[in-house]
């Protein structure tokens, strides 16, 4: 009898451990990617400016006084590069809030439409318009509050700010500490809001095809959700009480051992 309960207890422990086992085939990325080069069909699209974006726009030129009216009022000081070009440097970041109608109020030029443009496109457009007043202006544009959110089965879920212009899905997952062992690599959801409609796309990170997806490069305010695998869903309630079950089983085993001694 004692051997019987011992076997039952061992099977119980093995079962609880087995629930947590995950096949390596379910967690390896890009399994069908062969060694060598791969031609990417996806154009590396730059993020487009949206409403509520904070834009840092700095206008510089050889003549610092000429471009001063085109910069936000802040504490600035000139910096002379080896090329002789004067740049504005500021302790306080200059930022424009993109209104709901997709415009910003720019000095001298007034209200201008910026939503739907990339940083490069906006820089070129401003340079062209400012060149009517200043010779050879240099316009630097940055999205100050570029961010993406990563939720679900990642090690560090949350919202992450990114200063660059191109952020890939794997890089974003890296910011969140990668997926947990219980995250589904075959069904990662990307939610994209372009200001008018929300788009949804499920991606399989196990396949190299994800490299050619339009959602491989994330956009401003994208949300990435990693859902738990079946084993994690089924075991969530079980694991919550595993310690209690083990304690009760140990107590019962000890009691039966005493009774049937």
Secondary structure, DSSP 8 states (H G I E B T S, - for coil): -HHHHHHHHHHHHHHHHHTT---GGGT-SSTT--SS-----S-----B--TT-EEEEEEEBS-HHHHGGGS-SS-EEEEE-TTS-EEEEESS---EE--TTSEEEETTTEEEE-TT-BHHHHHHHHHHHHTTTSTT-EEEEEETT-EEEEEESBTT-EEEE--SS-EEHHHHHHHTT-B-TTEEEEEEEEEEE-SS-EEEEEE-TTSGGGGGSTTSEE-TT-EEEEEE-HHHHHHHHHHHTHHHHHHHHHHHHHHHHHHT-
